[in-house]
Amino acid sequence: MLKLDSHASGQHFLHIPGPSPVPPRVLRAISYQTIDHRGPEFGQLGLKLISGIQKIFKTTQPVIIFPSSGTGAWEGAMVNTLSSGDLVLMYETGHFATLWKKLADRLGIKTEFISRPSGDNWRYGIDPHLIEERLLKDTNHQIKAVCVVHNETSTGVTSDIQAVRHAIDNAKHPALLIVDTISGLASIDYEHEKWGVDVSISGSQKGLMMPPGLGFNAISPKALEANKKSNLIKAFWAWDEILESNKNGYWPTTPSTNLMYGLHEAMEMIMTEGLDNVFKRHDRLAKACRAAVAAWGLELQCQDSSVYSPVLTGVVMPQGVNADDVRKVALERYNLSLGTGLGKIKGHMFRIGHLGDCNELALLGALSGTEMALKATGIKLTGSGVVAAQEILQ
Amino acid sequence: MLKLDSHASGQHFLHIPGPSPVPPRVLRAISYQTIDHRGPEFGQLGLKLISGIQKIFKTTQPVIIFPSSGTGAWEGAMVNTLSSGDLVLMYETGHFATLWKKLADRLGIKTEFISRPSGDNWRYGIDPHLIEERLLKDTNHQIKAVCVVHNETSTGVTSDIQAVRHAIDNAKHPALLIVDTISGLASIDYEHEKWGVDVSISGSQKGLMMPPGLGFNAISPKALEANKKSNLIKAFWAWDEILESNKNGYWPTTPSTNLMYGLHEAMEMIMTEGLDNVFKRHDRLAKACRAAVAAWGLELQCQDSSVYSPVLTGVVMPQGVNADDVRKVALERYNLSLGTGLGKIKGHMFRIGHLGDCNELALLGALSGTEMALKATGIKLTGSGVVAAQEILQ
């Protein structure tokens, strides 16, 4: 039998910023017996899933469900809308923006990365003025898409997507707006259609409270038009065949049936709580988490209070402390998983996830474990983060 | 709550040729809580999975696990080894060979489809002489790969992969041998390394007794060499980054953690039974199924007894009978799913799956349901298929 219980007793506290803990109802749903993905019962489920995920993206436009990770959904968005050698404008918000750029580079797309002149991008959100300025200079419309990350999972910064839309509109530029909301969707308000996003990209293992394995593309009519002209090669990711099969609730290739059972269940839970209540809960837990960090006397990775992430909090270590030492103690002594620093900030910070199926006591448990691990690593704290968080939550 | 129980009572008999029924142990494993895919526990699981799947492919060479369907694994095999405009030789064995050709066409690969002169490819296995003949004519080695399907799921024909290897060797041709064993692996003997296959492609939802959602590429050293020269664009599917991460049991992008729990469990079950015993069980059940079809007085889709598939049996309908009518009765009256005819043989035949977690009584139940559905559709049977199958099995 598979052994995943290396710890002696009690539950594991999974507080990385995704995969987030999966509710037992969802876990039970994915363990239902597999059915015929071409039979009538699956077709009915397929139609329900598509209309359900449209509500989550707040759109009436098509949403594709891929049997893939979020990276696959990135690739799906790009190969369906762009052509070889197209120039896209990307914005460096952190590690995931960087990975996405690397992916685009591999796909044969020309990428231009906007960075703040001060070079401290990984601590701030998107400055829409920099996008507007660049687009205004692009008078012959070489830039085919603006690609941005909604919630940067590596830093804990949530950028204002409407402001990016306005920047593009102000510049009267025809570029597509492609947004990674992998860790934003179903945790932070996100309006694919109202905000005028052309392709919204997401995955199952964050706000949707699912295991990893499903990726999403929500698609505007303008993106569908771009799809017809796009020459990047695509077969598995090709929207056209999927949209055709989706009309009847099916997929042209074999869908990930059991994860889809879980998606059905997770969406029902989210809609029962109410999307707005889900967002409020995330805001409140994040505020409590930041109060804890402040009480500890530690610095947040995010330096702009207007873009603090409701999904995760990045905690910067004092000089000379390796954040991964804190994480190791947290895991080995207290059965608590914290997120590692990624890319160039590895070792300098760690991340506390408070997304998906998270509540007050789960967060307070995680903060207690983090507090004890910080102390055990020899960090002098200025106060109790747990008490400070309780004050916000009670 | 998700409702998948439209039928009043008893278990569903899932006898499509994949997804195959998933054993309760595997279903329970995939419902374990999701863990940190970058934590030490997952790394250990990752290493176990990789060495386990190598044993299933009978190879010491690398095997990639994608969070995708089998179609994704097809795409992975092609974009990692080939270049734009490369010519590949494919062999028309049925619907899946046709779909694979279509995928290659979409990827910008030139495809040449070998068909038997008699035009009845969908009822026979691969004729290796036709491959050898074609390769011998290709004196300047324009053909970069020979792509064949091991077990053609649309017809119930299992081709001899060693004979294809010999054909390539006899022609002294350097083409890669790429084999789709999506529905062959873990049901029929398959030796990736000994048979000299360069890329073996498979999926989770067939002999591996798993839900759909994992795809595989087993990779020879020659295929790894080809990978370095291949110019088809690749990012999500790129082998190089995955192989690098796999050294420590991790993946560069988010792996499908919960399906991987199931893979661990399924491989343990298969190895406990013993791969050879699994193959013998499939042979025996298939023989019983064919005995039933003979007793009914119906024709098999496969016309060559040396290549009958141990995985599924294709049953051809008498003139004027729509196979999907039989399937509809089987599903609605007896809670039995049979596989539809695919592509050009839709309506003319149906398929009985006897793969994965299948045993004598499951098969006899399915045959009973099929028999009653055939009668209910007005087909005159020459005898009892169930009795004939029992005679083989008792």
Interface residues (C-beta under 8 A of the other chain):
Chain A: M1 L2 L4 S6 H12 L14 I16 P19 S20 P21 V22 R25 L27 R28 A29 I30 S31 Y32 Q33 T34 I35 D36 H37 R38 G39 P40 E41 L45 P67 S68 S69 G70 T71 G72 W74 E75 V79 S84 K102 L103 R106 L107 G108 G203 Q205 P211 P212 G213 L232 I233 K234 A235 F236 A238 T253 T254 P255 S256 T257 N258 L259 Y261 H264 E265 E268 L331 S337 T340
Chain B: M1 L2 L4 S6 H12 L14 I16 P19 S20 P21 V22 R25 L27 R28 A29 I30 S31 Y32 Q33 T34 I35 D36 H37 R38 G39 P40 E41 L45 P67 S68 S69 G70 T71 G72 W74 E75 S84 K102 L103 R106 L107 G108 G203 Q205 P211 P212 G213 L232 I233 K234 A235 F236 A238 T253 T254 P255 S256 T257 N258 L259 Y261 H264 E265 E268 L331 S337 T340
